[in-house]
Amino acid sequence: MSDASLTMWCPDRPGLTAEVSGFLSETGCNITDLNQHSDPDHDLFHLRTEFEVGNVPVGVIRTKWSDSTLAKTSTWNIKDHHQKAKAFLFCSRSLHCVHDLIARSTAGELNLDIVGVASNADNAAPACSAVGIPFHHVDFDPNNEELHFRKMHELFIESGAACLVLARYMRILPAWFVDELPEQIINVHHSFLPAFPGADPYRQAMERGVKMIGATAHYVTSTLDDGPIIAQRTDNLSYRDSLETIRLKGRDLERVALAEAVRSHIEHRVTTIGSRTIVYP
């Protein structure tokens, strides 16, 4: 495994890849992977590289890079791959995505430390208790929604997590909550956006006779289900599919799309420009 990665974007000009490579070489690093892309429509340059640091601590490399001319003219992040990312999960009664993320992190498939789970239902408690994850049941009173969201916000902030994952959390976060955490909240939507919004999308899909269903994981913005897309998955349907098999396929797609989006986010493989994303492989 590489020790660290650098993700950056800046105005495009000749020689940028060479400058990044030169910096890492002079610092004693060995590049193990590099992806770069020039966007002529926006005159921007995007790059992500992974590297071995040798005997130089990642913190020292980060400090040296921050003092460089290129760092001062770009948006960038250096990630230490040996440090687990901290995430907090919000969920409701449907737990397939919660179970999947816990299983992947416990098995080491995601370099993720789930530091807490909060829900407006209480049925996630056993799964969290089994692996030592703090669980918080926060009642939702439709006559006092603000109290619920303030408590959920407080739990997230106190956890010290850098990422909030809505693992089938069936409440719409208020604008003040979302605006405070740009590109830190990830949601999975039960359709290949923007099709079939609202309740029971799989029944809608079956009744319309669709031949394909999907799931979309995206960053959350104050506009409902309109944030920059990180990952999407689809599966085919046939006349043999019942509502139950469609729902089962849909849940599998949601699991995979959300896990893929979380992995891309915590490994700093996502660059967001307005409503668009560049997601590095």
Residue frames relative to the residue before (quaternion, step in Angstrom):
aa qw qx qy qz dx dy dz
M 1.0000 0.0000 0.0000 0.0000 0.00 0.00 0.00
S 0.4860 -0.6430 0.5058 0.3073 3.57 -1.01 0.78
D 0.5272 -0.6613 0.4425 0.2981 3.55 -1.14 0.65
A 0.8174 -0.0157 0.0786 0.5705 3.58 0.99 -0.79
S 0.1792 -0.7601 0.6096 0.1361 3.54 -1.35 0.15
L 0.2137 -0.7326 0.6331 0.1298 3.52 -1.29 0.58
T 0.0350 -0.7675 0.6401 -0.0001 3.56 -0.87 1.03
M 0.1170 0.8121 -0.5598 0.1162 3.58 -0.80 0.97
W 0.0043 0.7572 -0.6494 -0.0709 3.53 -1.34 0.28
C 0.0577 0.7875 -0.6050 0.1027 3.55 -1.14 0.75
P 0.6751 -0.4327 0.3599 0.4769 3.62 -1.24 0.03
D 0.4713 -0.7096 0.4545 0.2602 3.55 -0.91 0.94
R 0.1724 0.7414 -0.6404 0.1021 3.53 -1.21 0.69
P 0.6296 -0.5472 0.3724 0.4068 3.63 -1.12 0.39
G 0.8116 0.3609 -0.2341 0.3953 3.53 -1.25 0.58
L 0.4347 0.7357 -0.4508 0.2582 3.60 1.21 -0.03
T 0.6442 0.5141 -0.3311 0.4594 3.59 0.94 -0.82
A 0.6474 0.5172 -0.3129 0.4643 3.57 1.00 -0.82
E 0.6388 0.5285 -0.3309 0.4507 3.60 1.00 -0.76
V 0.6575 0.4938 -0.3126 0.4755 3.57 0.94 -0.88
S 0.6645 0.5033 -0.3036 0.4616 3.59 0.88 -0.94
G 0.6543 0.5247 -0.3080 0.4491 3.56 0.99 -0.84
F 0.6303 0.5325 -0.3281 0.4599 3.55 0.99 -0.84
L 0.6931 0.4785 -0.2866 0.4565 3.58 0.80 -1.01
S 0.6409 0.5221 -0.3232 0.4606 3.59 1.01 -0.76
E 0.6771 0.4935 -0.2877 0.4638 3.57 0.93 -0.91
T 0.6735 0.4818 -0.2866 0.4818 3.58 1.19 -0.56
G 0.5685 -0.6299 0.3653 0.3828 3.57 1.28 -0.01
C 0.4989 0.6574 -0.4216 0.3756 3.58 1.25 0.33
N 0.2648 -0.7402 0.5969 0.1602 3.54 -1.28 0.49
I 0.3390 -0.7552 0.5281 0.1893 3.59 -0.55 1.18
T 0.1563 -0.7997 0.5763 0.0625 3.57 -0.86 1.01
D 0.7910 0.0039 -0.0016 0.6118 3.60 1.22 -0.38
L 0.0388 0.8020 -0.5946 0.0418 3.58 -1.03 0.78
N 0.0097 -0.7663 0.6422 -0.0153 3.55 -0.96 0.99
Q 0.0569 0.7968 -0.5993 0.0527 3.56 -0.86 0.95
H 0.0573 -0.7996 0.5975 -0.0179 3.53 -1.16 0.70
S 0.1999 -0.7523 0.6169 0.1164 3.55 -0.96 0.92
D 0.1996 -0.7837 0.5841 0.0694 3.55 -0.83 1.08
P 0.2194 -0.8238 0.5061 0.1310 3.61 -0.04 1.23
D 0.5905 0.5890 -0.3763 0.4035 3.61 1.11 -0.52
H 0.7876 0.2456 -0.1250 0.5511 3.58 1.11 -0.67
D 0.3931 -0.7439 0.4532 0.2945 3.56 1.35 0.11
L 0.4808 0.6572 -0.4351 0.3841 3.56 0.95 0.93
F 0.2562 -0.7363 0.6100 0.1421 3.52 -1.26 0.59
H 0.0888 -0.7952 0.5996 0.0142 3.59 -0.89 0.99
L 0.0563 0.8024 -0.5905 0.0655 3.58 -0.98 0.83
R 0.0298 0.7456 -0.6656 -0.0141 3.51 -1.24 0.66
T 0.0293 0.8011 -0.5956 0.0522 3.54 -0.84 1.00
E 0.2327 -0.7362 0.6176 0.1498 3.55 -1.15 0.71
F 0.0058 0.8238 -0.5644 0.0524 3.56 -1.03 0.75
E 0.4115 -0.6415 0.5839 0.2798 3.51 -1.38 0.37
V 0.3611 -0.7878 0.4683 0.1724 3.56 -0.85 0.96
G 0.3858 -0.7202 0.5000 0.2873 3.62 1.17 -0.24
N 0.7860 -0.2996 0.2365 0.4863 3.56 -0.85 -0.98
V 0.5672 0.6010 -0.3802 0.4154 3.58 1.27 0.07
P 0.4279 -0.7059 0.4930 0.2750 3.65 -0.67 0.98
V 0.5901 -0.5897 0.4143 0.3639 3.56 -1.08 0.73
G 0.6232 0.5587 -0.3441 0.4256 3.60 1.01 -0.74
V 0.6374 0.5156 -0.3217 0.4737 3.58 1.06 -0.73
I 0.6420 0.5128 -0.3208 0.4711 3.57 0.99 -0.84
R 0.6404 0.5282 -0.3238 0.4540 3.58 0.98 -0.86
T 0.6611 0.5043 -0.3058 0.4639 3.58 0.95 -0.83
K 0.6567 0.5018 -0.3100 0.4700 3.59 0.92 -0.87
W 0.6547 0.5091 -0.3170 0.4600 3.58 0.97 -0.84
S 0.6536 0.5323 -0.3210 0.4319 3.59 0.92 -0.86
D 0.6706 0.4837 -0.2912 0.4812 3.59 1.20 -0.49
S 0.5554 0.6322 -0.3879 0.3760 3.60 1.25 -0.24
T 0.6232 -0.5486 0.4112 0.3762 3.55 -1.23 0.50
L 0.6503 0.5304 -0.3218 0.4385 3.58 0.95 -0.86
A 0.6380 0.5313 -0.3340 0.4462 3.60 0.99 -0.77
K 0.6756 0.5118 -0.2929 0.4425 3.57 1.03 -0.80
T 0.7346 0.3759 -0.2268 0.5173 3.60 1.23 -0.31
S 0.7017 0.4163 -0.2565 0.5182 3.60 1.25 0.29
T 0.3896 -0.6292 0.6008 0.3022 3.50 -1.42 0.14
W 0.0878 0.8424 -0.5134 0.1386 3.58 -0.53 1.11
N 0.0516 -0.7628 0.6415 0.0633 3.52 -1.38 0.24
I 0.1391 -0.7522 0.6376 0.0908 3.57 -1.03 0.83
K 0.1354 -0.8113 0.5679 0.0295 3.57 -0.67 1.14
D 0.3182 -0.7078 0.6036 0.1830 3.52 -1.03 0.91
H 0.3487 -0.7880 0.4712 0.1883 3.59 -0.40 1.20
H 0.6332 0.5394 -0.3397 0.4390 3.60 1.21 -0.29
Q 0.6392 0.4880 -0.3269 0.4964 3.58 1.27 -0.06
K 0.3775 -0.7292 0.5256 0.2224 3.58 -0.76 1.04
A 0.4222 -0.6737 0.5446 0.2670 3.55 -1.09 0.75
K 0.3172 -0.7446 0.5571 0.1861 3.58 -1.04 0.79
A 0.0095 -0.8031 0.5944 -0.0395 3.55 -0.82 1.06
F 0.2070 -0.7378 0.6310 0.1213 3.53 -1.24 0.62
L 0.2377 -0.7903 0.5534 0.1123 3.59 -0.93 0.90
F 0.1449 -0.7124 0.6770 0.1150 3.53 -1.20 0.75
C 0.0794 0.7943 -0.6001 0.0513 3.59 -0.98 0.77
S 0.3103 -0.6840 0.6119 0.2479 3.52 -1.40 0.03
R 0.8254 -0.2621 0.1409 0.4798 3.61 -1.03 -0.60
S 0.6551 0.4902 -0.3222 0.4762 3.63 1.07 -0.60
L 0.1428 -0.8682 0.4752 0.0041 3.56 -0.50 1.23
H 0.3828 0.7582 -0.4837 0.2114 3.62 1.16 0.05
C 0.6763 0.4770 -0.3045 0.4715 3.61 0.99 -0.71
V 0.6083 0.5378 -0.3475 0.4691 3.59 1.08 -0.68
H 0.6609 0.5014 -0.3063 0.4668 3.59 0.86 -0.96
D 0.6670 0.5164 -0.3089 0.4395 3.58 0.91 -0.88
L 0.6856 0.4752 -0.2966 0.4649 3.60 0.86 -0.90
I 0.6231 0.5193 -0.3414 0.4748 3.59 1.03 -0.72
A 0.6657 0.5068 -0.3065 0.4539 3.60 0.90 -0.91
R 0.6770 0.4931 -0.2998 0.4567 3.60 0.89 -0.90
S 0.6784 0.4738 -0.3032 0.4726 3.59 0.93 -0.81
T 0.6459 0.5190 -0.3199 0.4594 3.60 1.00 -0.78
A 0.7060 0.4538 -0.2526 0.4815 3.57 1.04 -0.80
G 0.5189 -0.6596 0.4067 0.3609 3.58 1.25 -0.13
E 0.4350 0.6995 -0.4643 0.3255 3.59 1.24 0.24
L 0.7353 0.2233 -0.1554 0.6208 3.55 1.28 -0.49
N 0.3610 -0.7218 0.5481 0.2197 3.58 -0.87 0.95
L 0.3555 0.7633 -0.4125 0.3475 3.48 0.85 1.20
D 0.1599 -0.7459 0.6400 0.0919 3.53 -1.09 0.84
I 0.1879 -0.7789 0.5908 0.0943 3.58 -0.38 1.24
V 0.1706 -0.8493 0.4968 0.0525 3.56 -0.23 1.30
G 0.8174 -0.0723 0.0281 0.5708 3.59 1.23 -0.04
V 0.1530 -0.7473 0.6387 0.1008 3.53 -1.30 0.46
A 0.0354 -0.7859 0.6173 0.0058 3.58 -0.93 0.92
S 0.0061 0.8184 -0.5709 0.0654 3.55 -0.96 0.85
N 0.4407 -0.6564 0.5391 0.2904 3.52 -1.28 0.46
A 0.6587 0.3706 -0.3047 0.5796 3.57 1.37 0.19
D 0.4442 -0.7256 0.4656 0.2437 3.58 -1.22 0.32
N 0.5267 0.7023 -0.3854 0.2842 3.60 1.24 -0.13
A 0.5780 0.5761 -0.3972 0.4199 3.64 1.19 -0.01
A 0.4407 0.7376 -0.4357 0.2681 3.60 1.23 -0.25
P 0.6813 0.4890 -0.3301 0.4333 3.68 0.74 -0.86
A 0.6588 0.5115 -0.3203 0.4491 3.61 0.91 -0.86
C 0.6663 0.4892 -0.3000 0.4761 3.57 1.02 -0.77
S 0.6497 0.5316 -0.3130 0.4443 3.57 0.94 -0.90
A 0.6278 0.5759 -0.3334 0.4037 3.58 1.02 -0.81
V 0.7843 0.2641 -0.1479 0.5415 3.61 1.10 -0.59
G 0.5823 -0.6490 0.3507 0.3416 3.58 1.23 0.35
I 0.4371 0.6715 -0.4790 0.3585 3.59 1.12 0.59
P 0.4551 -0.6846 0.4841 0.2999 3.64 -0.76 0.91
F 0.1187 -0.7898 0.6000 0.0471 3.57 -0.92 0.94
H 0.1018 -0.7930 0.6004 0.0179 3.54 -1.03 0.89
H 0.1773 -0.7630 0.6144 0.0938 3.57 -0.77 1.06
V 0.0196 -0.8000 0.5982 -0.0424 3.56 -0.59 1.19
D 0.3617 -0.7577 0.5033 0.2046 3.58 -0.35 1.22
F 0.2452 -0.7430 0.6045 0.1494 3.52 -1.19 0.67
D 0.0956 -0.7864 0.6102 0.0095 3.54 -0.60 1.21
P 0.3785 -0.7559 0.4795 0.2352 3.63 -0.42 1.14
N 0.6513 0.5031 -0.3172 0.4712 3.57 1.22 -0.35
N 0.7744 0.1533 -0.1160 0.6028 3.57 1.31 -0.13
E 0.0493 -0.8501 0.5243 -0.0067 3.56 0.64 1.18
E 0.6155 0.5952 -0.3487 0.3812 3.55 0.99 -0.85
L 0.6171 0.5579 -0.3442 0.4353 3.59 1.02 -0.79
H 0.6398 0.5272 -0.3159 0.4614 3.58 0.99 -0.87
F 0.7165 0.4573 -0.2704 0.4521 3.58 0.73 -1.04
R 0.6185 0.5332 -0.3522 0.4573 3.60 1.02 -0.67
K 0.6642 0.4904 -0.3060 0.4740 3.59 0.97 -0.81
M 0.6404 0.5134 -0.3258 0.4693 3.60 0.96 -0.82
H 0.6403 0.5194 -0.3148 0.4704 3.57 0.99 -0.86
E 0.6472 0.5275 -0.3139 0.4521 3.58 0.93 -0.89
L 0.6516 0.5165 -0.3144 0.4580 3.59 0.95 -0.85
F 0.6558 0.5094 -0.3152 0.4594 3.58 0.94 -0.86
I 0.6774 0.4912 -0.3009 0.4575 3.59 0.82 -0.96
E 0.6818 0.4967 -0.2956 0.4484 3.61 0.88 -0.90
S 0.6134 0.5784 -0.3475 0.4104 3.61 1.15 -0.54
G 0.3733 -0.7398 0.4793 0.2893 3.58 1.16 -0.54
A 0.4035 0.7244 -0.4702 0.3022 3.59 1.26 0.21
A 0.3551 -0.7352 0.5419 0.1993 3.55 -1.17 0.65
C 0.7610 0.2648 -0.1427 0.5748 3.58 1.30 -0.18
L 0.1571 -0.7670 0.6172 0.0781 3.56 -1.00 0.91
V 0.1225 -0.8035 0.5819 0.0282 3.57 -0.68 1.14
L 0.2347 -0.7504 0.6045 0.1284 3.56 -0.77 1.09
A 0.0666 -0.8347 0.5460 -0.0263 3.54 0.03 1.37
R 0.7475 -0.3318 0.1248 0.5618 3.53 0.61 1.33
Y 0.2364 0.7375 -0.5695 0.2757 3.52 0.81 1.15
M 0.2180 -0.8485 0.4769 0.0710 3.55 -0.33 1.29
R 0.5487 0.5358 -0.4442 0.4632 3.56 0.90 1.00
I 0.4014 -0.7053 0.5316 0.2426 3.56 -1.12 0.68
L 0.3716 -0.7446 0.5112 0.2149 3.56 -0.54 1.17
P 0.4885 -0.6630 0.4740 0.3116 3.60 -0.98 0.77
A 0.6726 -0.5300 0.3423 0.3868 3.56 -1.22 0.58
W 0.6407 0.5368 -0.3508 0.4223 3.62 0.92 -0.81
F 0.6293 0.5345 -0.3224 0.4629 3.58 1.08 -0.75
V 0.7053 0.4746 -0.2624 0.4565 3.56 0.78 -1.08
D 0.6806 0.5140 -0.3009 0.4267 3.58 0.85 -0.96
E 0.6237 0.5489 -0.3355 0.4440 3.59 1.18 -0.50
L 0.7834 0.2884 -0.1242 0.5363 3.59 1.19 -0.54
P 0.0080 0.8350 -0.5500 0.0108 3.63 0.59 1.05
E 0.8560 0.0348 -0.0780 0.5098 3.56 -0.95 1.01
Q 0.5720 0.5532 -0.4056 0.4497 3.56 1.10 0.75
I 0.6901 0.4217 -0.2683 0.5233 3.59 1.27 -0.20
I 0.0956 -0.7971 0.5960 0.0144 3.57 -0.78 1.09
N 0.0795 -0.7945 0.6020 0.0085 3.55 -0.91 0.97
V 0.2175 -0.7306 0.6192 0.1885 3.56 -1.22 0.38
H 0.1897 -0.7856 0.5852 0.0659 3.53 -0.87 1.04
H 0.4334 -0.7462 0.4576 0.2142 3.53 -0.86 1.03
S 0.7060 0.3406 -0.3445 0.5166 3.56 0.67 1.09
F 0.5278 -0.5614 0.5146 0.3761 3.49 -1.36 0.21
L 0.3531 -0.8028 0.4260 0.2223 3.55 0.24 1.36
P 0.6559 -0.1982 -0.7189 -0.1173 1.51 -2.07 1.42
A 0.3238 0.7910 -0.4762 0.2066 3.62 1.15 0.43
F 0.8789 0.1219 -0.0830 0.4537 3.53 -1.32 0.57
P 0.0804 0.8009 -0.5859 0.0941 3.59 0.45 1.16
G 0.7209 0.4792 -0.3102 0.3929 3.53 -1.32 0.16
A 0.7967 -0.3537 0.2410 0.4267 3.51 -1.33 -0.36
D 0.8748 0.0967 -0.0773 0.4683 3.54 -1.29 0.65
P 0.0195 0.8467 -0.5310 0.0254 3.63 0.65 1.05
Y 0.6467 0.5322 -0.3435 0.4248 3.60 1.04 -0.65
R 0.6006 0.5136 -0.3652 0.4921 3.60 1.11 -0.50
Q 0.6224 0.5306 -0.3365 0.4667 3.58 1.00 -0.82
A 0.6612 0.5183 -0.3077 0.4466 3.57 0.93 -0.92
M 0.6661 0.4995 -0.3058 0.4619 3.57 0.93 -0.90
E 0.6796 0.5007 -0.2953 0.4475 3.56 0.90 -0.92
R 0.6854 0.4541 -0.2863 0.4920 3.58 1.13 -0.55
G 0.4261 -0.7350 0.4404 0.2903 3.58 1.27 -0.11
V 0.2286 0.7988 -0.5306 0.1677 3.58 1.05 0.65
K 0.3712 -0.7334 0.5340 0.1980 3.55 -1.21 0.58
M 0.7695 0.2094 -0.1339 0.5883 3.57 1.28 -0.01
I 0.0841 -0.7600 0.6407 0.0699 3.56 -1.08 0.76
G 0.0968 -0.8194 0.5636 0.0390 3.56 -1.21 0.31
A 0.2361 -0.7196 0.6265 0.1843 3.50 -1.42 -0.03
T 0.1566 -0.7921 0.5885 0.0414 3.55 -1.06 0.83
A 0.1221 -0.7629 0.6317 0.0644 3.56 -0.89 0.98
H 0.0663 0.8212 -0.5524 0.1268 3.55 -0.76 1.06
Y 0.5598 -0.5471 0.4833 0.3921 3.53 -1.31 0.23
V 0.4160 -0.7122 0.5151 0.2331 3.54 -1.07 0.77
T 0.0444 -0.7561 0.6527 0.0175 3.53 -1.05 0.91
S 0.6742 -0.5037 0.3484 0.4127 3.56 -1.27 0.13
T 0.6177 0.4687 -0.3513 0.5248 3.59 1.30 -0.11
L 0.4853 -0.7236 0.4040 0.2787 3.58 -0.47 1.20
D 0.8716 -0.0369 -0.0122 0.4886 3.56 -0.95 1.07
D 0.5636 0.6013 -0.3808 0.4193 3.56 1.07 0.73
G 0.4339 0.7287 -0.4419 0.2924 3.59 1.25 0.22
P 0.6954 -0.4695 0.3373 0.4269 3.60 -1.26 0.31
I 0.3948 -0.7503 0.4939 0.1931 3.55 -0.80 1.10
I 0.2274 -0.7808 0.5723 0.1054 3.56 -0.93 0.99
A 0.8131 -0.0552 0.0864 0.5731 3.60 0.83 -0.96
Q 0.0334 -0.7779 0.6273 0.0190 3.55 -1.18 0.67
R 0.0716 -0.7791 0.6221 0.0291 3.54 -1.14 0.73
T 0.0982 -0.7947 0.5974 0.0444 3.59 -1.10 0.70
D 0.0704 -0.7596 0.6426 0.0709 3.54 -1.34 0.33
N 0.4742 -0.6840 0.4849 0.2687 3.55 -1.15 0.67
L 0.2379 -0.7411 0.6103 0.1473 3.54 -1.26 0.57
S 0.1300 -0.7634 0.6229 0.1111 3.53 -1.28 0.36
Y 0.6973 -0.4585 0.3387 0.4345 3.56 -1.30 0.10
R 0.5981 0.5796 -0.3577 0.4224 3.60 1.22 -0.34
D 0.5828 0.6153 -0.3746 0.3760 3.60 1.16 -0.46
S 0.2466 -0.7296 0.6221 0.1406 3.52 -1.07 0.88
L 0.6917 -0.4300 0.3438 0.4673 3.56 -1.27 0.06
E 0.6567 0.5199 -0.3213 0.4418 3.60 0.96 -0.78
T 0.6800 0.4654 -0.3120 0.4730 3.62 0.86 -0.83
I 0.6041 0.5380 -0.3598 0.4649 3.59 1.10 -0.61
R 0.6576 0.5007 -0.3128 0.4679 3.56 0.94 -0.83
L 0.6398 0.5207 -0.3273 0.4607 3.59 0.99 -0.79
K 0.6470 0.4976 -0.3156 0.4839 3.58 0.97 -0.83
G 0.6467 0.5350 -0.3171 0.4416 3.55 0.99 -0.85
R 0.6526 0.5113 -0.3187 0.4594 3.58 0.96 -0.83
D 0.6278 0.5232 -0.3371 0.4675 3.58 1.03 -0.75
L 0.6510 0.5100 -0.3176 0.4640 3.58 0.96 -0.84
E 0.6391 0.5272 -0.3273 0.4544 3.58 0.98 -0.82
R 0.6321 0.5382 -0.3310 0.4487 3.58 0.96 -0.87
V 0.7197 0.4615 -0.2588 0.4494 3.55 0.75 -1.10
A 0.6635 0.5057 -0.3164 0.4516 3.59 0.88 -0.90
L 0.6744 0.4883 -0.3061 0.4615 3.60 0.90 -0.87
A 0.6583 0.4988 -0.3193 0.4646 3.59 0.88 -0.86
E 0.6414 0.5195 -0.3226 0.4633 3.58 0.99 -0.80
A 0.6636 0.4994 -0.3055 0.4658 3.58 0.97 -0.83
V 0.6439 0.5117 -0.3237 0.4678 3.59 0.96 -0.83
R 0.6471 0.5141 -0.3227 0.4614 3.59 0.93 -0.85
S 0.6619 0.5044 -0.3117 0.4587 3.59 0.87 -0.90
H 0.6646 0.5125 -0.3023 0.4519 3.57 1.00 -0.85
I 0.7346 0.4321 -0.2612 0.4532 3.60 0.70 -1.02
E 0.6835 0.4370 -0.2878 0.5090 3.60 1.20 -0.38
H 0.4168 -0.7392 0.4351 0.3010 3.57 1.33 0.24
R 0.3330 0.7379 -0.5090 0.2925 3.54 0.85 1.07
V 0.6627 0.4961 -0.2901 0.4802 3.59 1.29 -0.01
T 0.0511 -0.7494 0.6598 0.0233 3.53 -0.98 0.96
T 0.1709 -0.8000 0.5714 0.0652 3.57 -0.78 1.04
I 0.0192 -0.7639 0.6446 -0.0256 3.52 -0.90 1.05
G 0.8015 -0.1027 0.0324 0.5882 3.58 -0.16 1.26
S 0.7912 -0.2521 0.2180 0.5127 3.57 -0.75 -1.06
R 0.6171 0.5450 -0.3364 0.4571 3.60 1.31 0.02
T 0.1709 -0.7586 0.6146 0.1327 3.53 -1.29 0.40
I 0.1918 -0.6856 0.6797 0.1768 3.49 -1.34 0.49
V 0.0738 -0.8017 0.5932 0.0014 3.59 -0.65 1.12
Y 0.2814 -0.7854 0.5327 0.1421 3.56 -0.51 1.21
P 0.5039 -0.6541 0.4664 0.3174 3.61 -1.02 0.74
